[in-house]
């Protein structure tokens, strides 16, 4: 067996380049590029390896390590987990900046490869620059912080260790049930050390994402449950997207007469006007889906982890309703005593459909669902209609974007009030055109995630909708988008602070405090000129007032050749509500305020409705 002498960093890069994946019959790079910010922990070895192959394996310069990771998350979502970006940082703050992005990837079950510099394996020069020393455990570094937010973690202290670690890391990222981010800490001296690697290690390998078939016994019990149901409801999650099962779900639901509600991650697996679509479910959901969930006797949960925003803190389903869970992850399929069907969503739906014979749910159930959905859509029509209001609502902005966007354009958001307003009021015209990162609800994902999505598909428009708070948290990838020629359309909805948290605060009987700018300890109230700020980073900035000017600006932005940032004032207290949802949050059990005591009484009343252990 032949060998080749390489540094560990050179071998790592060569191995990454040798990994390929089959997508729709085409063989593509599994790792199409690297986001990197170089520091002393990765510039002297890893950058040497990357520079040598820069024409074949592109390296993209980030502005902030967290932003790089969030862009990689947006890319992975847009690619349906079929391709993976690498993010590389130095040690210390560069590494810990990526922890939040790793949390986003972990919560959303997204594959991202994080590579951070680490201390010296030899410990000879300790303590090194940016090393955080622990008196009780010398081997502990800040990179250990990643253990809570990745699926696979390793520290490479010898160059030959990558021979075992890299295949294991890749196995995690391609596993449908265990998919998530991977972290490798690269000791600085180890990166530069040479080793005689087997040439076979670098042979081109073509991967395919596996589709695990469900157990026959589990499938048989699933059929029995469905056939005994009178009012079944499908709850479709992000796993439907990642399994590429949208068409199978659409056919299954129509053939079997089963209404389909979508989670936040599953939003858009059905088009808006599909006959079985009853809207989004949960806290950010529709009244139609939530009321149907309360009447359903069987919940067919497909590819969802049943987050509290889906289950309304486990109050949305009837106490006697059974749960049948199709999921590639055993952990998710077993939640809340569900009958599990562990396997790929597309395969499981196909096999379940075949096994059901000519069974259909009672026709009146789907008819009721469609009637409720029509009522909800009429409400959305009113919420999103054109208005001449000086300060329109979030819903009005969503309506304006929807009227201008083409059906293949992607709309994206993450935190604050926009996730609810977008989930409830957006009409999906093509699957795969909606991204709301609400697993980790990460402020700052919006622009960076949009950058990653645009990198994944440069040919379509990407609309990033965010609030003023999220913009201030993370905006530097506007500059990245300009440098890379990846045009985004960014709509900044300015409501003067953290308005959705102010809403929650007031809902618990607490006076507005430290959320809206006017309620904070400040010397002088100044509002940010977001459009001018974006212009300073090379984008086109537009300041608009009202929906008429917004729609005109959006049309101009569609014609523009570089990133456009549109700044519009919105009403801080005009929300889309009346969706029959409740969310459990900590509510003070005692207080001198009557308003807080009233909120706790309501909290106790709703707690009594929770499904616990059933």
N, C-alpha and C positions, 0 to 999 in steps of 0.2 A: 504494500500500500504506500503510495507516494505521500509526501508531506510538503508543506510550504511554510516558510518562516515568516511570521507576521507579528506585529504588535497585537495586543489584545484588542485595541481600538480598531485597527485595520481589519482584523478577523471579524469583529462584530459587524462592521459596515459591509464587508463582503458577504457575510451570511444573510444580512437583511436584504441585500440586492438579489440574492439567489432565490428568495421566496416569491412564488407566483400564486395566483388564484384564478380559478375559472369562473367567469361571470357571464351568464347568458351565452355560453359557448365560446367566449373569447378568453384568452389567457392574458391577464393583466398583472402588473406588479402588486404584490400584497402590501408592501410598504412603499407608497409612491413618493415619499419625501420626508424631510425632517424640518421641524421648527426648532431654531436654536438661538439662544443668547449665550455668547461665549464669555467665560470668566477664567480665572486661573485654574479652576477645577476641571475644565474640559477643553480649553483652547490649545493646550500644548500637545495633546495626544489625539483626542477625538476629532478636533477640527482639522488636524493634519490628514487624517484618514478621509474625512468628508470632502476636503478641498480637492483631493486627488481624483475624485469621481463626480465632481460637481455638475458635469454636463449630462451624466447618466442618472444621477441620484441627487435631485435638487435639495439644497438647503435654503430655507426661508428664514430671514432675520425677523425675530419678534421684537416687540417693544416692552413687553411685560411677560414674565414667565406664566402667570396665571392666564393671561390672554391667549398665549400659545396653546395651553392645555384646553381652554374653552373652544378655541378654533378647531382643535383636533376632535373635540366632542361633536361639534356641529358637522364636521366632515364625516365622522363615523355614522351619525344619524342619517345624513343625506345619502351615504353609500350603503345604508342598511347593514352595517357592520361587515361588509364584504372587503373593505380596504381599511388600512390602519395607518395613521400618522404617528411619527415619533416626535417626542419633545425632549430636548436636551438643555440642561442648565448646569451652572457651576455648583459649588457647594454653598452651604449657609443660606442666606436669604433667597438666592436664586432657586434653590431647591424647595424651600418651604413656601415660596410663592406658588408652586405648582400643587400644593396639597389641596387647596380648594378645588382646583380643576379636577384633580383625581377623585375628590368627593362627588363631583358632578358625574364623572364617568362611571363611578362605582354605583351610585344610586340609580342611574339610568341604564345600567348594564351595557356600557359601551366599551369597545376595545381601544385603548390608547397605550402606547409604550412610552413610559417616562424613564429617562436616563439622566441621573444626576451625578455630578462629581461627588466624591466622598473623601474621607481622610486617608492618610497613607496606611497601607496595610502593614508596612514595616514598623510604624509608629516612631521611626527614627527622628523625624523633625518635629514631633509633637511638642506643644500644640501649634497647629498650623493656622494660617489666616482663615477666619470665619468658622473655626471649629468651636463648638459649644462643649465644654468639658463637663463631665459628670464624675464627681469625686468617688461615688460608690460603684460606678460601672464604666471603666475606661473605654470599652468597646461601643458604648451607646453614642450615636450621633443623631443630628436632627433628622436624618433620613429615616430613622425608626418611626417618625411621625406618620410616614406613609402606610404603615402596617394597618392602620384603621380604615384606610380608604382605597385599598387595592385588593385584587383577587390573588395576586402572586407577588411575592417580595423576595428579593435576594440581594446580597452584597457580594460583589465579585472581588475577591482578594487574591486570587491566583489566575493567571491568564487561561489556564486549561479549564477553569470552572464553567466557562460559557458553553463548552461542549455538551454539558448536561443541562445547564440552566435555560439556554435559549429555546430548545425544543419544548421544554415544559412550559415556559412562558407563552409560547405560541399556541400550544395546546389549550391553554386557558382562554386566550383571546378568540379562538375559533370555536370553542365549545358553546353550543346554543344555550345550555343550561347554566353554565358556570361563567359565561362571558363577562368580562370586565377589564379594568385597567391593570397593567403590570408595571412594577417598579424594579429597576436595577440600579443599585448604588455602585458606581465605578470608582474604586480607589485610585487615587491619582498616580501612584507609582505603578500600579497594576496595568492601567491603561497603556502605559508606554513600554511595558515589558514584552519581550519577544518569546514566541513558543513555536515549535514545529507542529503545525496543525495538520490533520489528515485532509488531503485534497477532497475526499468524498464529502466532507462536511460542507463544502461550498458548491456542491452540485445543485443545479437548478431543480427546485421541487415545486410541483404544481399542486395546490391544495384545493379542496372543495369543502364548504361548510356542511357538516353531516346533518342528516335528517333522521333522528332517532324515531323508530316506529313505536307506537304504544303497545303495552302488554295486552294480549288478547282478553285476559280476564278482566282487566280494568275497562277495556272497551265494551265488553259484554255487560258489565254493571252500568256503564254509562248509557247504553241503549235502553236498559230496563228503566233507569230513572227518567229518561226523556219520554219514553212511551207511556209512563205513568203520570206525566205532567199535563195539566190543563192550561197553565199560564206560564210557559217558559220564557225566559228573557236572556239573550246573549249579552254579556258585558265584554266588549272587545278592547284589548289592551295593545301596548306597543309590540308585544310578541307577534301579533298578526302581521305587522309591518316587516319585522325582521325575518319572519318565515316566508315573506312574499306570498301571503295567503289571502290577500284582499279579494281576488276573484273567487276563490273557493268559499270564503265566508259569504260573499254577496249571493252566490248561487245557492249555498246551503240555506241561508236565511229565507230566501224567496221560495225555494222548493218546499221547505218545511213549515213555512208560515210563522216564523219566530221573529219577533222584534229584536232589533240590535241597538244597544246603547254603547257609546264610546267613552273610554276613559280619556284623561288628558293626553297620555302617551299614545293612545290609540285613535285620537281625533283625526279624522280624515281617511280611515281605512275604507269607509264607504263614502260615496258622493252624497251630497246634501239631500238630493231628491230620490235616493234609492227607496223603493217602496217599503223596505223593512227598517229603514233608519228612523229612530225616534229621538235622536239628539244626544248630546253629551250627558253623562251621569255624574252626580256627586255635587260637591260644594261649588264647583265651577260649571255645573251642569244645567240641564233644562228641567223645567217643571214636568214636562211630558215624560222624560226618562225616569226621573225620581219618583213620580207617582206610580208609574208602571212597576218600578222596582219594589215598591211597597205592596203591590198586589200580586206579584209573581210568586208562584209556588216552587219554581226551580230556576236557579241562576246558573247559566252556563258561562263560566268565566274563562275566556280564551286569551292566553298570553298576557295576563295582568297579575301584578303582585298585590292587588287589592289594598292600595294605599288609603289612608283615612280620607283623602280628598275624593276618592272614588266611592267609598262606603258611607260617607257622611259620618265618620267616626263610628261606623257599624250601627247606624240607626236607619239607613235607607231601605234595608231589606226586611221583609216580614219575619217575625221570630220563627215561624214554622217552615220557612222556605229552605229547601235543600240547596247546597252548592255543589256543582259539578265543575271541576277545574282542569282544563287542558293547559299544560305548561311544560316546556322543556326542562324547567328547573323543578326538581322534586320538592325543594323547600317551599316554593310558591304553590305547588299543586296540593300541598297538604294543609294549607292554612285554614283555620276555623272549621276543622273537621270536614273538609270538603271530600267528596269522592274524587280521588285523583285519576287523571289520565296523563301519565308522564310521557311526553313525546313532542315531536315537532307539530306545530299548529296546523300547517297545511296538510301533512300526511294524516294527522288525527281527524281533521274535519272530513277529508275524503273518505277515510275508512268508516267513520261514524255515519256519514251520509249513506254509504253503500249498505251498511248493516241495518239501517232504519226501514228499509223496504219502502212501502207506500205510506208510511205514517206521516201525518201532518198534525200540527197543533190545531185546535178548534178555530175556525175561520173568524169567529166573533172577537177572538183575542187580538189578532192582527188588525182587525177593523177598529177596535177600540184604540189601539196604539196609534194608528194613522190619524184618527180623529184628534187625539191629544196632541200629536205632533203638529197638526195643522193649526191648532189653537196657539201653540208655542211659537210657531213661525209668524203668526199674525202679530204676536207681541213683539217679536224681534223686528218685524217690519216697522213697527211704530218706533222702536228704540233707535233704529239705524237710519231712519228717513232723513232726507236733507233738511237742514235747519238754518235759519239766519241768526241763531243765538250768538251773542258776542263771545261767550265761553261755552262751546259745545261740550258734550259729554264724551267719555272714551268711546261709548257705543257709536256716537255720530262719526268719530274718526274711523272706527272699524268699518262702518258703512261706506265711508268715502273711499277708503283703500280698496274695499271690495268692488266698488263700481269701476275703479280705474284699472285694477290688476287684471291680467289675462289668466286664463284657467290653469296654465302651467307654472305661473309665478309662485314662489314660495313666500309665505308669511311666517314670521318668527317672533317670539317673545319669551319672557322668562319670569319676571318678578314684578311685584307691586300689584296695581289694580288691573293691568292689561291682560294677564292670563285669564282672569274670569271674564272680562269683557270680550276678549277675542274668542275664547272657547264657546261662550254662549251665543255670540252674535255673528260669527264668521260662517260663510257658506262655502263648503269645499266642493269644487267642481271637478277636481281630479285627485285621485289618491296620491299621497306623498308630497303634498304641497302645504303642509301645516306642521310647524314645530313649536311646541310650547314646552320649554324645559321647566317642568314643575315637580320633578322628583326631588331635586336639591333646592329648587327655587332660587337660583343663584343670580343675584343682582350683578350685572356686568356680562352675563352670557350673551346678551342680545346682539351687541355689535361683533364681538369676537366669534360667537357661534355663527352669525351670518357670514362672516369672512370664511369660516371653514366650509359652510354650505356652498358658498359661491365658488370656492376652490374645487369642490367636488363636482360642480356643474356650472361652468362659467357661462353657458349659453342661456341661462334663464335669469330673470330678475329676482332679487331677494329683497324683500321688505322687512326691515327690522323695526319693530314698534317697541318703544321703551319710554319710561318716565324720566323726569329730571333727576331723580335720585339715582337710578341705574346709570344714567349717562355720566354723572359725576363720579361714580364708583369706578367705571372702566370705559374709557373712550379712545385710548391710544391706537386701537386697531383701525380707526378711521384713517390714520396716517399710513398704517400697514396696507390698507386696501388701495390707497392712492399709489403707494410705491409699487405694489404688485399688479396694478391695473385691474383689480377685481372690484368692479363698481357695485356699490350697495345703495339702496334707498332707505335712509334712516329717518324715522318720524319720531321726534321728541315731543311727548305730551307733557307739558309743564303745568303741574297743579300746585306748585309752591311747596314741595316737601314730600314726606312719606305719607301720602294721603290715605292709602289703603290701611296702613297700620293705625293711623288716626281714627279711621272708621271702626276698626276692631276695638281700639281703646275706648271709644265712646260707647260702643255697643255693650261694654261691660260696666257702664256707668261711671267711667273714669273721665274726668275733664281732659280736653285736648292738652297734651303736654309733650314737648320735645320731639314732635314729629313734623308738623307744619312749621315752616320757617318763622311765621309770625308768633308761634307758641314756644319758641326756643330762647335761650339766654343769649341775646345778641345785642350789639351796640347800634347797628344800623342795618336795616333791611335792604339788601341789594339782590336783584334777580340776575341770573346769568344770561348772557347773550349767546345762546348755544349756537346759532347759525354763524356768528362771527368767530366763535371759538373753533368751529369746524373748518372755516375758511383758513384759519391760521395753520391748519394741518394739511391744506391742499385740496380740501373738498369744496364743493359748491354749497354755499349756505343760503337758505331761504327762510325769511321770517314772515309768517302768514297769520292772518286774523280771520277766523271763521272758516266754515266748511267750503264755501265757494272758492276762497283763495287756496285752501288746501287742495281741492281737486285740481285746480289749475296747476299748482306746483307739482303735484304728483304726475300729471301728464307731461310737464316739462322734464321732470326727473326721469321718466321713462325714455325720453329722447336723449338725455345727457350721456356722455361717454365716460364720466368718472363719478365717484361717490357724491351723493347729494344728501345733505342733512337739512330737514325741514323742521322748524320750531313753531309749535302752536300751543297757545294757552288752552287748557281744558278746565272744566268745572271740577273742583275738588270733592264734591259731595253728591254727584249725580251718578248713581250706580244702577246697573241692571240687577234687579232683585226678584222677589216673588218666584223662587224656583224650588220651594219646598225642601230646603237643605239646612242642615245644622252641622256645625263643626265644634268639636270639643277643644276648648282651650282652658288653661288654668284660670279659674274665676275665684276671686277672694271669698272665702267662706264667712268672713265677718268684716264689717266696715262701719264707720260712722256715717257713711253716705247711704241714703235711702236708695239711690240709683244703683249702687253696687249690690245692695241687699236684694233688690228686685232682679238684677241680672243673675245672682246666685240661685234664686228661686227657680228661674227659668232653666238654668244649668242643671239643677237637681231634677227637674221634671224631665228633661231630655235624657239625662243619664239613665233614668229608669227604663228608657226604650232601647238601650244598647243590647246587642247580641254579645254575650260574653261566653266564650267556650262552646258555642253551638253554631 
